[in-house]
Amino acid sequence: MPPSRQPLSVVIITLNAATQLAECLAAAAFADEILVVDSGSMDGTVALAEDAGARVLHQDWLGYGPQKQFAVEQTRHDWVLCLDADERVTPELRRAIESALAAPRFGAYRFARCNRFLGRYLRHGEGYPDWSLRLFNRRQGRWSKDPVHEKVEAAGPVGTLPGDLLHDSAETLAAYLAKQNRYTSLAADAAYAAGKRAGFARLAFSPVLRFAKFYLLRQGFRDGLPGFIHIAIGCFNSFAKYAKLLERQCSGAPPR
């Protein structure tokens, strides 16, 4: 650590992440503290993290945003970098982080996340740059309470760092689709609770506009067949979210 750099805590929330966590921990070893908050792993995740020198706490699952905010509040340092177990900090991003912390100009920083899908790192369309605000001073930012698609809410301007955060999920396509099904259900619940409503226009045109934006305007076609499949699933997710929202409207059930 450069003598003048602000101390940094890396935060990782886990559940049965033993197959992915080792590389994440290795890439984050430059931090002054690594805190793993586990919600009940049964596959050796906790032992792996402890053997790597991480501090491990248990917390029953609170939802994505609340779980991450709980972890941030347990760190020993104000500057935090929040990672998922299947993400890795590249050397370029590490250098950018350390340089920013030597003389912070902002209370929060974002950087590009590069997603691997069907064996290929996506560099266009919906998969890149996938801007992610993950580095922040916890006195000037916090995780939202969203149950899905949680985000860091910064109190002031946000800086941008060079370098990529690699997202290298090892899940199968079936597991990915199952996760998207859960996400669209949570998104429909949140939209219904917020008073939003779905109709023909959203069901019909949301997927079409999404395809035009990411496949054509943002050149998702340059990522080949994996890029096409990734965007096609995203378009179906738009349709599924609004279809589930319409289902809730038709049932007349009170918001969850």
N, C-alpha and C positions, 0 to 999 in steps of 0.2 A: 504494500500500500504506500503510495506517495505520502510523505509526511504531512502535507497540507490538505489531503483529501478528506472530505467529510466521511465519517464511518457509515457503513452500509449494511443493512440486514436484507437477506434474501428470504422471501416467504413462499412456501409451497404447501398447498393443501393436497391431501392424498386420500385415496381409498383403493386398496389392492393395486398398487402401481409398481410392484417390484420389478417387472420386466422393463420398465421405462426409466425409473428414477435414477439409476446409477449415472447415466450420461448427463442428466440434468444437474446432479450434484457436482460432478466433476467440472462441468463448464461454469458452475457458480462458485467454485472454490476461492475465487479472488475476493469474495465478500468477507466482511468482518464477523458476520454471524449468518448461519443458515438455520431457519426455523421451519420445521415441518409440523403441520397440524393435521393429524390423521383422524378419520371419522369411523375407524373400526376395521382396519385391514386384517385379513386372515392369511396373507400370502408371503409374509416375511418383510413387508415394506418397512415396518418400524425398526426391525433389527438392522436392515440394510442402511437406513438413514442414520441410526445411532453409530454403526460401525464406521460410517463416513465422517463422523464428527458433528453431525447436525444435532440441534436441540429438538426434541420431539415432545409434542403435547397432544393429548386426546381431546376431541370435542365432537359430540354427536352432531350429525348433519343439521345445519341451520338454513340451507339454501345457499346458492352460489355467492350472491353478494354479501349476505350476513356472515357466512363462513370465512370469506376472505377478509372482511373487516375485523372479525374477531382475531384472526391471525395477525393482522397489522397492529392491533392494539397490544399484542403480547411481545412485540419486538423490543430489543434493548436500545435500538437507535432510531432516530427520527426519519432518516432516509431509508426507504424500503424499495425493493425491486420484487414484484410479484410474478411468480412463474407457475406454470402447470408442469406436472411431472413429465409430460411428453414434449417439453420445449427445451431448447438449448441456446445459450448465449454464444454467438460467434465471436472470434477474436476481435474483429473490427468493432462490433457492438460493445464488447468489454472495454476497449480503449476509449470509445466515445463516452461511455458511462463514467469511467475514472476521470477523464478530462473534464466532463461537466461537473463532477462533484468536487473538483479542485477549486472551482470558483463558480458556484451555481448562479446562473442568471435568471432562472425560473424556479418556481416551486414544484413543477411537474414536467415530465418529458415523455414524449411518445417516440416510437420508432416502428419500422416496418416488420411485420410478421410474415414469414414465407412458409406456406402450407404445403406439405407433401400429401399427394392424393393419387392413389393407384400407382405408386412407385415413382411419381414425378413431382418435383418441386414446381408449383404453379407460379408463373411470373407475370401473369396478366389477369384480366377479367376480375372475378370476385375474390380470387385467391391471393392477389397481391396488388398493392402493398399491404393491405389489411392493417391499417394504422392501429397501434395498440399503445395506450397510455398505461404504462406499468411501473415507471420510476417516478416517485414523488416523495415529498416531505409530508409525513402523516399529519403535521400541523396545518398543512395547506391543501389537503385532499383526503378523500375517503371513498370507499366503495359504496355504490348505490345499493338499495335494498331489493333490487330486482331479483326475482327467483330464477330468471334466465336472461341471457344477454346483459349481464351485469357490467358496469363500467365505473371507472374512477371519475368522480366529480371534483374537479380542481377549483380552487378559490380564485385563481388568477390566470394570467396568460400561460400557455403551454409551449415549451420548446420542442424542437424536433432533432433527433440524433441520427447520424448515419449508422449503417450496419443493420443486419437482419437478426431477428429472433426466429430460429428454425422450429417449426411445429412439425414433429415427425411422429404422428400417431401411428401406432401399429395395429389399430383396429381393422377388422374385416369390413367389407362393404355392407354386409348384413348388420353388423354392430353399428356402423355409421348411420344407416337408415333407421334403425331402432332409436338411436339417440335423437335424430331429427324428428321422429314421431313424438318423442317426449317433449322436445323443445317447442314444437308447434302447438302442442296441447297447453303448455305453460304460457306461451305467447297469447293464445286465444283467451285463456283465463284472465290474463292481465289486461287485455284489450276490453274484455267484457266488463271487468271490474271498473275500468276507467270510463265506461259509458260509450265506448265505440261500437259501431254497428257495421255489418257487412251486407252488401247487396250485389246485384248482378254485375255492376260495373267493376267492383273490386275483384270479384271472383274471376271475371273474364279478362280484365285488362292488366291486373297486377303482374301475373306471370309473363305476359307479353312484353310489358315495359321493362321488366327485370331482364329478360333475355336480350332485348335490344341494347340496354345499358351495358351489361357485362360482357356479352358475347361479341357484339359489334363495336360499340363505342370504345370499350376498354379492351378490345382485341383478345377476348378469351379464346378465340379460334387459334391463336398462336401457340396455345398449350396443348394442341392435338386432341386426341380422343379423351384423355383424362380431364382436360379443361371443359370439353363439351358436356361430359357426364356430370361434372361438378356443378356447372351452371344449370343444367337440366334439373338436377335434384333441388337446387335453390329455387328454381321457378315453381316446381311442384310444391315446395314448402310454403311459398306465398299463397298458392291456391288452398293448400291444406289448412293453413292458419285461418283464412277467412271462411272456409267451409266449416271448421270447428266453431268459429265465432257464430256463424249462422245457426248451427245446431244449438248452441246455448241460447240464442235469441228465441228459437222456436220452442224450446223446452220451457221457457219462462222461469227457469231456475234463478234464484237469487245469486248475485256474484259471489264467487268463493273468496 
